Amino acid sequence: MLSKKSILNICDLSTEEVLQVMETADSFTGISKREIKKVPTLRGKTVVNLFFELSTRTRTSFEVAAKRLSADMINFVASSSSLAKGESIMDTVRTILAMQVDLLVVRHSDSGAVKMVDDQIEIPVINAGDGKHQHPTQALLDLYAIRGRFGSFKGLKVAITGDFLNSRVARSDMALFKEMGMDVFLVAPSMLLPEDYSGLKVYSDLEDVLKDVDILYLLRMQFERQDKKFYPSVEEYNRFLSLNRERLKKMKKGSVVMHPGPVNRGIEISDEIMGKGKSPYENVLIEHQVTSGVAIRMALLYHILG
């Protein structure tokens, strides 16, 4: 079991707990490959996806994870709730708690909103993304996907590139990757860098790191969170930060490409690399990250509720 009832920040988990969650995820990966993809582990438990912000991968992944563990899953949709009538977030939460649920998975567009909820209730909360702050389960699934490809972490070189300023994924990934012994580099212009990047080497051009890194992690441009234009044009972004086929060929043998999704085709990654049905390149792990997300979220639900 984990030392804390809620997972709000990736730093809530010790290194030992991170490895423990991944070992548990290994056993749940096998369940997802069965003909009947379900075990009775959390039968009788009720999990609520409390999403105040749009999501496909995270919300669906938690739903699949809960159902494969035989928990009952309720999906809350803010646009069709009493919030539209003026009800406060905490009144909405208290209404749901009155139905005797066991865990909330919360996503909100405001940084700190998930912690506010956790501070006022007794049942566990998992942060599914809060504003520009944290996305701990994304960091865990990213690490799990890396483990599946490389086996270990120490000494791996990771270049994270793109919109750090608005990315909760970047904040969680940087903290977790460094904790696990990886060398982390940032690739971004000054206007997209995070507030605190002390101790990290920064580049402004993807070409400067392609031949050296084991993992190229491309962040999504967070247009919906940008209150002003942070980059001159898509063409300028493509010139320095986008991954195309020519740049992919320059990466060292055995290296991989990752992205949290959804991908802005033609901005972070070229349409050619993404492919029509799936990427034609086996070192592009974007779909594998999604698969890893189900196993990791099953493991977290098990450790918190099991």
KAVENMO-V209976 format. One line per field, one symbol per residue. phi: phi as a letter, one per 30 degrees, with the letter a starting at -180 (. if undefined). psi: psi as a letter, one per 40 degrees, with the letter a starting at -180 (. if undefined). A space follows every 10 residues. Layout:
phi=???
psi=???
//
This chain:
phi=.cdcdcccbd ddcdeddedd dddddedddd ddcddccabd ecejcbccdc ccbdacdddd ddddedddci ddcccccddc cdedcjdded dddddddddi dcacccbbdc djdddedddc bcddbcdcjb hccbbddddd ddddddedcc ibceidcbcc bkddeccddd dddedddddd jdccccbade dcdddbbdic dcbcbeedbe dcddbcccdd ddedcddadc beaddddedc bdcbdddedd dddidbcbad iddddicdbd edddiddbdd cddccddddd dddddddddd ddddcd
psi=iididigdid edhidddddd dddddddddd deeidhgiie dfheihhhhg heiiicdddd ddddddddee ihhhhhhdde aedeeeiidd dddddddeef idihhhhieh heddddddde idiihhhfhh becigddddd ddddddddde didheihhhh ibgddehddd ddddddddde eihhihhiid eeiidhfheh hhiehddeed edidhhhhih hgdeeheihe ididdddddd eihaddddde iiheiihihe iihghecdii ddddiddihe heeheddddd dddddddddd dddde.
//
